[in-house]
Amino acid sequence: MAINLTVILKSKPENREILKTLLLDLVQKSTKEVACLQYDLHQSLEDSEIFIFHEVWASEAGLKLHNGQSYVISFFENAKVMLQELPIIYRTTKL
C-alpha cells in the first residue's frame, strides 16, 4: 500500500534561499530512489518561507529506507537551525 505524506517546513527569513537550495537537492536525490513514486516540492505564494512536500512512497519499507539515507539525515541535521519550527508531517490517504 502506498504511503502518502505532506510535509510542511517554515524557514527563518534569513535562511529561505539556502534552505530552498537544500530542499531542491533533496528532491533530486530522493526521486532516484526505487520506492519514490512522487516527491514534489512547492513554495507558498502567500508566505515564501513555507515549503511543502507532497510525497508518495511505494511502501513503508521504502519510506523507512529513504529516512535512513545519509543525505536525508544530513539535511535534517543542517536544517534544524534554518527552520522557525519543527516540520509538520501528515500521513494521508488519497480519497
N, C-alpha and C positions, 0 to 999 in steps of 0.2 A: 504494500500500500504506500502511495506517495506521501511524503511529508511536506506540508506547505508552511512556510514561515514568512512573517512580515517582521522586519527588524527596523526600529526607528532609532537613529543616532542624532544627537544635537551637539554640534561643535561649539566651542568657545569662539567668539567672533574673530579673535586674532589667529585662530588655528584653522579656519574654514578651508582655505585653499590647500594647505598641506594635507589636511585630513581628506579632502576630495581626491587628491593625488594618490594617497594611500588606499582609499576605497576603490578607485579605478584599477589600481594594481591588483587588489584583492579579486575584483571581477575577472580580470584577465587570467589569473591563476586558477580561480575556482571553477570557471566554466570549462576548464580542461579535464576536470575530474569526471570519471566514468559515471558516477551516481548523480551528477548535477544535471537536472533536466531544465532548470531555469534559474537564472541568477541576475536579476535586473536591478540596477541602481537608479534611483530617482532623487531629485532635489526639489524641495518645496518651492513653489512660486511665491508663497506668502511669507516664508521665512527661509532665507537662503542658508541658514545654519542647520537646517533639518535635512537629513539624508534618510532615505527609506529603501530598504532592500525588499524585493519580492523573490523568494527562493522556493524552488521545488526540488526535492531530493527523491531519488528512486526508492529509498528505504531508510529505515532507522540506522542500519549498519553503515550506509553510505554517508549519512549526516554525521554519525559518530566519527567516521574516518576523516571527514572534512574538518571537524572541530579539533582533531588531533594533529592536523598538518602544521608543520613548523611555521609556515607563513601566516596561518590564522592565529596561532598562539602569539607570535611576534607582533602581529597587528594589534591585538587587544592589549598587550603589554605597553606598546607605544601609544596607543590611542587613549589610555586612561587619563593622561594629563591634558589631552586635547578636547575632551568631552565635558559639557556642562553637567551631565548627569549620566547615570548608568544607562546602557542601551535598553530599550523596551523591546521584548521579543514576544510575538504572538504566534502560537501554533494554531493553524486553522484548517478547516476542511472546505473544499470547493463545493458550492451548492449548485 
